[in-house]
Amino acid sequence: MNEIAVFWFRRDLRLTDNTGLYHALKNELRVLPIFIFDTDILEKLESKIDARVEFIHATVDSIKKTLQALGSDLHVYHNTPLDAFKQILKQYDIKAVYTNTDYEPAAIKRDAAIESFLAEHGITFKTFKDQVIFEKDEILNETGKPYRVYTPYKNKWLSKLASAPILPFPSETLQSNFIRTAPTAMPALSTLGFQKTNISIPPLQVIRKTITEYDKTRDFPYLENGTSLLGIHFRFGTISVREKVVKALPLNAVWLSELVWREFFMQILYHFPSVLTESFQSKFNVLQWRTSEDDFQKWCDGQTGYPLVDAGMRELNQTGHMHNRVRMVVASFLTKHLFIDWRWGEAYFAQKLLDYDASANNGNWQWAAGTGADAQPYFRIFNPTAQQQKFDPEFIYIKKWVPEFGTSSYIQPIIEHKAAVERAKKMFLVLKN
Ligand SMILES: Cc1cc2nc3c(=O)[nH]c(=O)nc-3n(C[C@H](O)[C@H](O)[C@H](O)COP(=O)(O)OP(=O)(O)OC[C@H]3O[C@@H](n4cnc5c(N)ncnc54)[C@H](O)[C@@H]3O)c2cc1C
């Protein structure tokens, strides 16, 4: 058997400008590309009708077809990563496995186990920075510690960017180095235990106009292309963040700053993994959240009697997306008006959001709850009615998702605004003792 290298696709589902793939294809060995439908992850998903799995399946299938047209193939496994590698090792003589770094705690643990398994077989595990511009310890404060607050992090990020031009990794130019293999079958979605959904994924659109006008359009949920809708593509790497940053630089500083938020929360989770279960600012761990299943269910179903909240939740339930302004409003409503634990809302979003990302979801929920990095101070509570007047004054977004709004069938508010605000302030008073 000839020695080969493996490239393992994960959150980087593209053949172009892919760092790890570029390095794999540049090495002297032929490259076997693989993808693993990880049963450890899939089995944990509550619903077996999941648009994200469908999206991954379609994307993997498309990469597979492209590679088959080149006389190669993407080898697809449905297994735990460890068992998939055991299987691959029986068929091939592997010298190295290349992949792009994943910074989530569960992924770090998985990769450590794979690395040590491969090491036992004399195989090197090589990881590369791909899904971010700056990773791990690249952006630290003056005392060498990770930033806990966004603005100084962003300033450092931008100054580092100015001093280090972004270079692409043109993996697409090296495709003749993939191993030649006979085509293998693609497992059907149903074989993975999943069904098709009726949710459509936002396409990889031409977004120059959106980015250029982003600072003026981004806050209005009724606008069609007010934001890029690229969340799911960033999440699964169907686009290159380097390409988008280069594009955004001359066009719009505000859109660029959203990509910095993305990396800010990624580094928060990387350096402080306990945020997944605890408040980032530990003093907030004492808060006595309400545990009303009934109120929570009304929030989930978009039945609170606050039209902007209800519109947002119904948009989420029907499409897997919710506009950012409205995400902030519904998160504030759950944690302040209903005083329900941000972890409940975080878990619900995790099930539903197409662009679900552990770091961004956790960071934004903690921000809204007032427990996180750069927290929205607890005394600042979004008024859902004022937010509607400002950002959906003609009720266009609301009427789209809450058609009965304005008729007698629309429900009364489940809680009175002023009383809710008073209760939230009182609950936060424990921190003053
Ligand atoms: C409670 C709450 C939960 C959220 N959960 C997620 C999540 O699970 N995954 C997620 O990607 N974003 C999350 N966000 C951030 C933001 O709402 C989405 O990134 C954005 O709405 C996606 O739409 P877009 O692709 O059109 O983004 P655009 O506005 O066009 O922004 C471009 C990209 O920048 C990144 N981005 C933008 N805003 C943020 C932000 N505040 N934090 C981190 N990254 C950002 C995303 O990758 C986004 O796709 C959450 C926000 C809130 C308030």
The ligand as a Gaussian input file, in Angstrom:
#p B3LYP/6-31G(d) Opt

LIG

0 1
 C      -29.975000      35.722000      21.878000
 C      -29.099000      35.667000      20.648000
 C      -28.627000      34.433000      20.181000
 C      -27.804000      34.363000      19.056000
 N      -27.359000      33.125000      18.625000
 C      -26.512000      33.056000      17.556000
 C      -26.013000      31.799000      17.110000
 O      -26.310000      30.736000      17.650000
 N      -25.179000      31.800000      16.029000
 C      -24.812000      32.966000      15.391000
 O      -24.045000      32.904000      14.423000
 N      -25.243000      34.161000      15.824000
 C      -26.087000      34.245000      16.866000
 N      -26.557000      35.480000      17.276000
 C      -25.994000      36.695000      16.659000
 C      -26.789000      37.271000      15.462000
 O      -28.140000      37.421000      15.792000
 C      -26.674000      36.411000      14.206000
 O      -25.316000      36.141000      13.917000
 C      -27.275000      37.119000      13.005000
 O      -28.613000      37.474000      13.250000
 C      -27.217000      36.197000      11.793000
 O      -27.811000      36.835000      10.698000
 P      -26.919000      37.241000       9.432000
 O      -26.193000      36.039000       8.960000
 O      -27.809000      37.951000       8.487000
 O      -25.877000      38.212000      10.102000
 P      -25.212000      39.612000       9.698000
 O      -25.862000      40.652000      10.500000
 O      -25.137000      39.811000       8.220000
 O      -23.722000      39.436000      10.283000
 C      -22.725000      38.685000       9.575000
 C      -22.201000      37.566000      10.433000
 O      -21.534000      38.091000      11.585000
 C      -21.692000      37.212000      12.686000
 N      -22.441000      37.907000      13.752000
 C      -23.319000      38.924000      13.603000
 N      -23.755000      39.348000      14.797000
 C      -23.148000      38.578000      15.728000
 C      -23.192000      38.535000      17.138000
 N      -23.947000      39.390000      17.857000
 N      -22.468000      37.595000      17.766000
 C      -21.693000      36.739000      17.074000
 N      -21.603000      36.733000      15.741000
 C      -22.311000      37.655000      15.062000
 C      -22.501000      36.024000      12.179000
 O      -21.580000      35.024000      11.759000
 C      -23.232000      36.632000      10.990000
 O      -23.662000      35.676000      10.051000
 C      -27.420000      35.554000      18.392000
 C      -27.915000      36.791000      18.861000
 C      -28.746000      36.844000      19.972000
 C      -29.222000      38.182000      20.461000

